[in-house]
Amino acid sequence: MMNIVAITACPSGVAHTYMAAESLEQAAIARSWTIKVETQGALGTENEITSGDVQKADAVIITTDIELVGMDRFEGKAIVETTVKKLVVNAAEILDSACDVAVA
């Protein structure tokens, strides 16, 4: 079982940010993986990833659509970078990538 943390954010910080978070959460549930998704958008930061969450995480998934806040907390972790569009369309593929980097 994998433990993943992720940050989703899009330029407008509204619909796609939350659609990407939902896609990741559903794909992780389907695999019986644990995931915590932080959203950074128009409403600010929600469901913030703590240092404890990072410590327990096997891998980190981040979006690259905009500059994200707090990236330094993931130093030394296996990271997968992607876009919000890819997360919405194929979250399972991104989770596969996270698994690959975690075991590498």
DRENVO-926305 format. One record per atom (N, C-alpha, C, CB): residue number from 0; atom name; x, y, z. Coordinates in steps of 0.05 Angstrom, whole numbers, plus 5000, padded with zeros to 4 digits. Glycine has a CB too. Example, Ala and Ser with C-alpha at 12.3 -4.5 7.8 and 13.67 -1.06 7.14 Angstrom:
<r 0; N; <5264; 4886; 5156>>
<r 0; CA; <5246; 4910; 5156>>
<r 0; C; <5264; 4934; 5156>>
<r 0; CB; <5226; 4911; 5181>>
<r 1; N; <5257; 4955; 5142>>
<r 1; CA; <5273; 4979; 5143>>
<r 1; C; <5258; 5001; 5157>>
<r 1; CB; <5282; 4988; 5114>>
END
This chain:
<r 0; N; <5017; 4976; 5000>>
<r 0; CA; <5000; 5000; 5000>>
<r 0; C; <5018; 5025; 5000>>
<r 0; CB; <4981; 5000; 5025>>
<r 1; N; <5011; 5044; 4983>>
<r 1; CA; <5026; 5069; 4981>>
<r 1; C; <5012; 5091; 4996>>
<r 1; CB; <5029; 5077; 4951>>
<r 2; N; <5028; 5110; 5005>>
<r 2; CA; <5018; 5134; 5019>>
<r 2; C; <5028; 5158; 5002>>
<r 2; CB; <5027; 5136; 5049>>
<r 3; N; <5010; 5173; 4991>>
<r 3; CA; <5016; 5194; 4972>>
<r 3; C; <5006; 5221; 4984>>
<r 3; CB; <5004; 5189; 4945>>
<r 4; N; <5021; 5242; 4979>>
<r 4; CA; <5011; 5269; 4983>>
<r 4; C; <5013; 5283; 4956>>
<r 4; CB; <5028; 5284; 5006>>
<r 5; N; <4995; 5302; 4952>>
<r 5; CA; <4994; 5316; 4926>>
<r 5; C; <4985; 5345; 4930>>
<r 5; CB; <4975; 5301; 4907>>
<r 6; N; <4993; 5362; 4911>>
<r 6; CA; <4983; 5389; 4910>>
<r 6; C; <4971; 5393; 4883>>
<r 6; CB; <5005; 5410; 4917>>
<r 7; N; <4946; 5403; 4882>>
<r 7; CA; <4934; 5410; 4856>>
<r 7; C; <4929; 5440; 4856>>
<r 7; CB; <4907; 5394; 4851>>
<r 8; N; <4934; 5453; 4833>>
<r 8; CA; <4929; 5481; 4830>>
<r 8; C; <4928; 5487; 4800>>
<r 8; CB; <4951; 5498; 4844>>
<r 9; N; <4910; 5505; 4792>>
<r 9; CA; <4909; 5513; 4764>>
<r 9; C; <4910; 5544; 4764>>
<r 9; CB; <4883; 5503; 4750>>
<r 10; N; <4915; 5555; 4741>>
<r 10; CA; <4918; 5585; 4739>>
<r 10; C; <4895; 5600; 4751>>
<r 10; CB; <4922; 5593; 4711>>
<r 11; N; <4870; 5591; 4746>>
<r 11; CA; <4847; 5606; 4757>>
<r 11; C; <4841; 5597; 4786>>
<r 11; CB; <4823; 5602; 4739>>
<r 12; N; <4850; 5574; 4793>>
<r 12; CA; <4847; 5564; 4821>>
<r 12; C; <4819; 5557; 4828>>
<r 12; CB; <4856; 5584; 4839>>
<r 13; N; <4803; 5548; 4808>>
<r 13; CA; <4775; 5542; 4814>>
<r 13; C; <4770; 5513; 4806>>
<r 13; CB; <4756; 5561; 4800>>
<r 14; N; <4754; 5509; 4786>>
<r 14; CA; <4743; 5482; 4780>>
<r 14; C; <4764; 5461; 4775>>
<r 14; CB; <4726; 5484; 4755>>
<r 15; N; <4784; 5466; 4758>>
<r 15; CA; <4803; 5445; 4751>>
<r 15; C; <4820; 5436; 4775>>
<r 15; CB; <4821; 5454; 4729>>
<r 16; N; <4826; 5454; 4793>>
<r 16; CA; <4841; 5448; 4817>>
<r 16; C; <4826; 5426; 4833>>
<r 16; CB; <4845; 5472; 4835>>
<r 17; N; <4800; 5429; 4836>>
<r 17; CA; <4784; 5410; 4852>>
<r 17; C; <4778; 5385; 4836>>
<r 17; CB; <4758; 5423; 4861>>
<r 18; N; <4775; 5387; 4810>>
<r 18; CA; <4770; 5364; 4793>>
<r 18; C; <4795; 5345; 4794>>
<r 18; CB; <4764; 5372; 4763>>
<r 19; N; <4819; 5357; 4793>>
<r 19; CA; <4843; 5342; 4794>>
<r 19; C; <4846; 5328; 4821>>
<r 19; CB; <4868; 5360; 4789>>
<r 20; N; <4839; 5342; 4843>>
<r 20; CA; <4841; 5330; 4869>>
<r 20; C; <4821; 5307; 4872>>
<r 20; CB; <4834; 5352; 4891>>
<r 21; N; <4797; 5310; 4862>>
<r 21; CA; <4777; 5288; 4862>>
<r 21; C; <4786; 5264; 4846>>
<r 21; CB; <4750; 5299; 4852>>
<r 22; N; <4798; 5269; 4823>>
<r 22; CA; <4807; 5247; 4806>>
<r 22; C; <4829; 5231; 4820>>
<r 22; CB; <4818; 5258; 4779>>
<r 23; N; <4848; 5245; 4832>>
<r 23; CA; <4869; 5232; 4847>>
<r 23; C; <4858; 5216; 4870>>
<r 23; CB; <4890; 5252; 4857>>
<r 24; N; <4840; 5228; 4885>>
<r 24; CA; <4829; 5214; 4909>>
<r 24; C; <4814; 5188; 4900>>
<r 24; CB; <4810; 5233; 4924>>
<r 25; N; <4798; 5190; 4879>>
<r 25; CA; <4783; 5167; 4870>>
<r 25; C; <4802; 5145; 4860>>
<r 25; CB; <4764; 5175; 4848>>
<r 26; N; <4823; 5152; 4845>>
<r 26; CA; <4842; 5132; 4835>>
<r 26; C; <4857; 5119; 4858>>
<r 26; CB; <4862; 5145; 4816>>
<r 27; N; <4864; 5134; 4878>>
<r 27; CA; <4878; 5123; 4902>>
<r 27; C; <4860; 5104; 4917>>
<r 27; CB; <4888; 5146; 4920>>
<r 28; N; <4835; 5112; 4921>>
<r 28; CA; <4816; 5095; 4935>>
<r 28; C; <4812; 5068; 4920>>
<r 28; CB; <4788; 5109; 4938>>
<r 29; N; <4811; 5069; 4894>>
<r 29; CA; <4808; 5045; 4878>>
<r 29; C; <4831; 5026; 4882>>
<r 29; CB; <4806; 5052; 4848>>
<r 30; N; <4854; 5036; 4890>>
<r 30; CA; <4878; 5019; 4895>>
<r 30; C; <4882; 5013; 4924>>
<r 30; CB; <4903; 5033; 4884>>
<r 31; N; <4865; 5024; 4941>>
<r 31; CA; <4868; 5021; 4970>>
<r 31; C; <4893; 5035; 4980>>
<r 31; CB; <4868; 4992; 4978>>
<r 32; N; <4900; 5057; 4967>>
<r 32; CA; <4923; 5074; 4975>>
<r 32; C; <4913; 5096; 4992>>
<r 32; CB; <4939; 5084; 4950>>
<r 33; N; <4930; 5107; 5009>>
<r 33; CA; <4924; 5130; 5024>>
<r 33; C; <4934; 5155; 5009>>
<r 33; CB; <4937; 5129; 5053>>
<r 34; N; <4918; 5176; 5008>>
<r 34; CA; <4926; 5200; 4995>>
<r 34; C; <4915; 5225; 5009>>
<r 34; CB; <4916; 5200; 4965>>
<r 35; N; <4930; 5246; 5010>>
<r 35; CA; <4921; 5271; 5020>>
<r 35; C; <4928; 5292; 4998>>
<r 35; CB; <4934; 5279; 5048>>
<r 36; N; <4907; 5306; 4990>>
<r 36; CA; <4910; 5326; 4968>>
<r 36; C; <4905; 5354; 4979>>
<r 36; CB; <4891; 5319; 4945>>
<r 37; N; <4926; 5370; 4977>>
<r 37; CA; <4924; 5398; 4984>>
<r 37; C; <4916; 5414; 4958>>
<r 37; CB; <4951; 5409; 4996>>
<r 38; N; <4897; 5432; 4961>>
<r 38; CA; <4890; 5449; 4938>>
<r 38; C; <4900; 5477; 4944>>
<r 38; CB; <4859; 5448; 4933>>
<r 39; N; <4911; 5490; 4923>>
<r 39; CA; <4919; 5517; 4925>>
<r 39; C; <4904; 5532; 4902>>
<r 39; CB; <4950; 5521; 4922>>
<r 40; N; <4886; 5550; 4910>>
<r 40; CA; <4870; 5563; 4890>>
<r 40; C; <4858; 5589; 4899>>
<r 40; CB; <4849; 5545; 4881>>
<r 41; N; <4836; 5596; 4887>>
<r 41; CA; <4823; 5621; 4892>>
<r 41; C; <4814; 5624; 4921>>
<r 41; CB; <4798; 5624; 4874>>
<r 42; N; <4809; 5601; 4934>>
<r 42; CA; <4801; 5601; 4962>>
<r 42; C; <4825; 5599; 4981>>
<r 42; CB; <4782; 5579; 4968>>
<r 43; N; <4849; 5601; 4970>>
<r 43; CA; <4873; 5598; 4987>>
<r 43; C; <4881; 5569; 4988>>
<r 43; CB; <4869; 5609; 5015>>
<r 44; N; <4897; 5561; 5008>>
<r 44; CA; <4906; 5534; 5012>>
<r 44; C; <4886; 5519; 5029>>
<r 44; CB; <4934; 5533; 5025>>
<r 45; N; <4877; 5496; 5019>>
<r 45; CA; <4858; 5479; 5034>>
<r 45; C; <4869; 5451; 5037>>
<r 45; CB; <4830; 5478; 5019>>
<r 46; N; <4863; 5438; 5059>>
<r 46; CA; <4872; 5411; 5065>>
<r 46; C; <4903; 5410; 5065>>
<r 46; CB; <4860; 5391; 5045>>
<r 47; N; <4915; 5429; 5079>>
<r 47; CA; <4944; 5433; 5078>>
<r 47; C; <4959; 5408; 5087>>
<r 47; CB; <4952; 5457; 5095>>
<r 48; N; <4980; 5401; 5072>>
<r 48; CA; <4997; 5378; 5078>>
<r 48; C; <5016; 5386; 5101>>
<r 48; CB; <5012; 5369; 5053>>
<r 49; N; <5016; 5371; 5122>>
<r 49; CA; <5033; 5377; 5145>>
<r 49; C; <5060; 5363; 5142>>
<r 49; CB; <5019; 5368; 5171>>
<r 50; N; <5079; 5371; 5159>>
<r 50; CA; <5105; 5357; 5159>>
<r 50; C; <5102; 5328; 5166>>
<r 50; CB; <5124; 5371; 5179>>
<r 51; N; <5083; 5321; 5183>>
<r 51; CA; <5078; 5293; 5189>>
<r 51; C; <5068; 5278; 5165>>
<r 51; CB; <5058; 5291; 5211>>
<r 52; N; <5050; 5291; 5149>>
<r 52; CA; <5041; 5278; 5124>>
<r 52; C; <5064; 5273; 5105>>
<r 52; CB; <5020; 5296; 5111>>
<r 53; N; <5082; 5292; 5103>>
<r 53; CA; <5105; 5290; 5085>>
<r 53; C; <5123; 5267; 5094>>
<r 53; CB; <5120; 5316; 5083>>
<r 54; N; <5127; 5266; 5120>>
<r 54; CA; <5145; 5245; 5131>>
<r 54; C; <5135; 5217; 5125>>
<r 54; CB; <5148; 5249; 5161>>
<r 55; N; <5108; 5213; 5126>>
<r 55; CA; <5096; 5187; 5121>>
<r 55; C; <5093; 5180; 5091>>
<r 55; CB; <5069; 5186; 5134>>
<r 56; N; <5096; 5200; 5074>>
<r 56; CA; <5090; 5197; 5045>>
<r 56; C; <5112; 5181; 5031>>
<r 56; CB; <5087; 5224; 5032>>
<r 57; N; <5104; 5163; 5014>>
<r 57; CA; <5122; 5148; 4997>>
<r 57; C; <5130; 5165; 4972>>
<r 57; CB; <5109; 5122; 4988>>
<r 58; N; <5111; 5182; 4963>>
<r 58; CA; <5116; 5199; 4940>>
<r 58; C; <5099; 5223; 4941>>
<r 58; CB; <5111; 5183; 4914>>
<r 59; N; <5107; 5243; 4925>>
<r 59; CA; <5093; 5269; 4924>>
<r 59; C; <5085; 5274; 4895>>
<r 59; CB; <5110; 5293; 4935>>
<r 60; N; <5060; 5282; 4890>>
<r 60; CA; <5051; 5290; 4864>>
<r 60; C; <5045; 5320; 4864>>
<r 60; CB; <5025; 5274; 4855>>
<r 61; N; <5057; 5334; 4846>>
<r 61; CA; <5052; 5363; 4845>>
<r 61; C; <5045; 5372; 4817>>
<r 61; CB; <5077; 5379; 4855>>
<r 62; N; <5028; 5392; 4815>>
<r 62; CA; <5021; 5404; 4789>>
<r 62; C; <5041; 5426; 4783>>
<r 62; CB; <4992; 5415; 4790>>
<r 63; N; <5045; 5429; 4757>>
<r 63; CA; <5065; 5449; 4748>>
<r 63; C; <5052; 5472; 4732>>
<r 63; CB; <5086; 5435; 4730>>
<r 64; N; <5025; 5474; 4734>>
<r 64; CA; <5011; 5495; 4718>>
<r 64; C; <5018; 5523; 4728>>
<r 64; CB; <4981; 5490; 4720>>
<r 65; N; <5023; 5525; 4754>>
<r 65; CA; <5030; 5551; 4766>>
<r 65; C; <5051; 5546; 4787>>
<r 65; CB; <5005; 5566; 4778>>
<r 66; N; <5063; 5568; 4797>>
<r 66; CA; <5082; 5565; 4819>>
<r 66; C; <5067; 5558; 4844>>
<r 66; CB; <5100; 5591; 4822>>
<r 67; N; <5077; 5538; 4858>>
<r 67; CA; <5063; 5529; 4882>>
<r 67; C; <5077; 5540; 4907>>
<r 67; CB; <5062; 5498; 4883>>
<r 68; N; <5062; 5542; 4929>>
<r 68; CA; <5072; 5552; 4954>>
<r 68; C; <5081; 5528; 4971>>
<r 68; CB; <5051; 5568; 4969>>
<r 69; N; <5104; 5530; 4984>>
<r 69; CA; <5112; 5510; 5003>>
<r 69; C; <5126; 5485; 4992>>
<r 69; CB; <5089; 5501; 5019>>
<r 70; N; <5139; 5488; 4969>>
<r 70; CA; <5152; 5465; 4956>>
<r 70; C; <5176; 5455; 4972>>
<r 70; CB; <5161; 5472; 4928>>
<r 71; N; <5188; 5472; 4988>>
<r 71; CA; <5212; 5464; 5003>>
<r 71; C; <5206; 5441; 5023>>
<r 71; CB; <5223; 5488; 5018>>
<r 72; N; <5181; 5438; 5031>>
<r 72; CA; <5175; 5417; 5051>>
<r 72; C; <5177; 5389; 5039>>
<r 72; CB; <5147; 5421; 5061>>
<r 73; N; <5181; 5387; 5012>>
<r 73; CA; <5183; 5361; 4999>>
<r 73; C; <5211; 5353; 4992>>
<r 73; CB; <5166; 5360; 4975>>
<r 74; N; <5230; 5368; 5002>>
<r 74; CA; <5258; 5363; 4996>>
<r 74; C; <5266; 5334; 5004>>
<r 74; CB; <5277; 5383; 5009>>
<r 75; N; <5279; 5320; 4986>>
<r 75; CA; <5287; 5293; 4992>>
<r 75; C; <5266; 5271; 4986>>
<r 75; CB; <5295; 5291; 5020>>
<r 76; N; <5242; 5279; 4979>>
<r 76; CA; <5221; 5260; 4973>>
<r 76; C; <5220; 5254; 4943>>
<r 76; CB; <5193; 5271; 4982>>
<r 77; N; <5210; 5230; 4936>>
<r 77; CA; <5205; 5223; 4908>>
<r 77; C; <5182; 5240; 4898>>
<r 77; CB; <5199; 5192; 4905>>
<r 78; N; <5186; 5255; 4876>>
<r 78; CA; <5166; 5274; 4866>>
<r 78; C; <5159; 5267; 4837>>
<r 78; CB; <5176; 5303; 4868>>
<r 79; N; <5133; 5269; 4831>>
<r 79; CA; <5123; 5267; 4804>>
<r 79; C; <5110; 5294; 4798>>
<r 79; CB; <5102; 5243; 4801>>
<r 80; N; <5119; 5306; 4776>>
<r 80; CA; <5108; 5331; 4767>>
<r 80; C; <5089; 5326; 4743>>
<r 80; CB; <5130; 5352; 4760>>
<r 81; N; <5067; 5340; 4743>>
<r 81; CA; <5047; 5336; 4722>>
<r 81; C; <5031; 5361; 4719>>
<r 81; CB; <5029; 5311; 4727>>
<r 82; N; <5012; 5361; 4701>>
<r 82; CA; <4993; 5383; 4698>>
<r 82; C; <4966; 5376; 4709>>
<r 82; CB; <4991; 5392; 4668>>
<r 83; N; <4950; 5396; 4714>>
<r 83; CA; <4923; 5391; 4724>>
<r 83; C; <4907; 5375; 4703>>
<r 83; CB; <4909; 5418; 4730>>
<r 84; N; <4911; 5382; 4678>>
<r 84; CA; <4896; 5368; 4656>>
<r 84; C; <4902; 5338; 4657>>
<r 84; CB; <4903; 5380; 4629>>
<r 85; N; <4928; 5331; 4659>>
<r 85; CA; <4935; 5303; 4660>>
<r 85; C; <4923; 5289; 4685>>
<r 85; CB; <4965; 5299; 4660>>
<r 86; N; <4922; 5303; 4707>>
<r 86; CA; <4910; 5292; 4732>>
<r 86; C; <4880; 5286; 4728>>
<r 86; CB; <4914; 5310; 4755>>
<r 87; N; <4867; 5305; 4716>>
<r 87; CA; <4838; 5302; 4712>>
<r 87; C; <4832; 5279; 4692>>
<r 87; CB; <4825; 5328; 4701>>
<r 88; N; <4848; 5277; 4671>>
<r 88; CA; <4843; 5258; 4649>>
<r 88; C; <4852; 5230; 4657>>
<r 88; CB; <4857; 5266; 4624>>
<r 89; N; <4876; 5228; 4670>>
<r 89; CA; <4886; 5201; 4676>>
<r 89; C; <4901; 5200; 4702>>
<r 89; CB; <4904; 5192; 4653>>
<r 90; N; <4887; 5202; 4724>>
<r 90; CA; <4899; 5201; 4750>>
<r 90; C; <4913; 5175; 4756>>
<r 90; CB; <4879; 5207; 4772>>
<r 91; N; <4902; 5153; 4745>>
<r 91; CA; <4914; 5127; 4750>>
<r 91; C; <4942; 5125; 4739>>
<r 91; CB; <4897; 5104; 4737>>
<r 92; N; <4947; 5137; 4715>>
<r 92; CA; <4974; 5137; 4703>>
<r 92; C; <4993; 5153; 4721>>
<r 92; CB; <4972; 5149; 4675>>
<r 93; N; <4984; 5175; 4732>>
<r 93; CA; <5001; 5191; 4750>>
<r 93; C; <5007; 5175; 4775>>
<r 93; CB; <4987; 5218; 4757>>
<r 94; N; <4988; 5161; 4786>>
<r 94; CA; <4993; 5144; 4809>>
<r 94; C; <5014; 5122; 4803>>
<r 94; CB; <4967; 5131; 4820>>
<r 95; N; <5012; 5111; 4779>>
<r 95; CA; <5032; 5091; 4770>>
<r 95; C; <5060; 5104; 4771>>
<r 95; CB; <5026; 5080; 4742>>
<r 96; N; <5062; 5128; 4761>>
<r 96; CA; <5088; 5142; 4761>>
<r 96; C; <5098; 5147; 4789>>
<r 96; CB; <5085; 5169; 4746>>
<r 97; N; <5080; 5154; 4807>>
<r 97; CA; <5087; 5158; 4835>>
<r 97; C; <5098; 5133; 4847>>
<r 97; CB; <5063; 5169; 4851>>
<r 98; N; <5085; 5110; 4841>>
<r 98; CA; <5095; 5084; 4851>>
<r 98; C; <5123; 5079; 4840>>
<r 98; CB; <5075; 5062; 4843>>
<r 99; N; <5127; 5084; 4815>>
<r 99; CA; <5153; 5079; 4802>>
<r 99; C; <5175; 5095; 4815>>
<r 99; CB; <5151; 5086; 4772>>
<r 100; N; <5170; 5121; 4820>>
<r 100; CA; <5191; 5137; 4832>>
<r 100; C; <5196; 5130; 4862>>
<r 100; CB; <5184; 5167; 4830>>
<r 101; N; <5175; 5121; 4875>>
<r 101; CA; <5178; 5114; 4903>>
<r 101; C; <5195; 5089; 4907>>
<r 101; CB; <5150; 5109; 4916>>
<r 102; N; <5193; 5070; 4889>>
<r 102; CA; <5209; 5046; 4892>>
<r 102; C; <5236; 5047; 4878>>
<r 102; CB; <5193; 5023; 4881>>
<r 103; N; <5241; 5069; 4864>>
<r 103; CA; <5267; 5072; 4849>>
<r 103; C; <5289; 5078; 4869>>
<r 103; CB; <5265; 5094; 4828>>
END
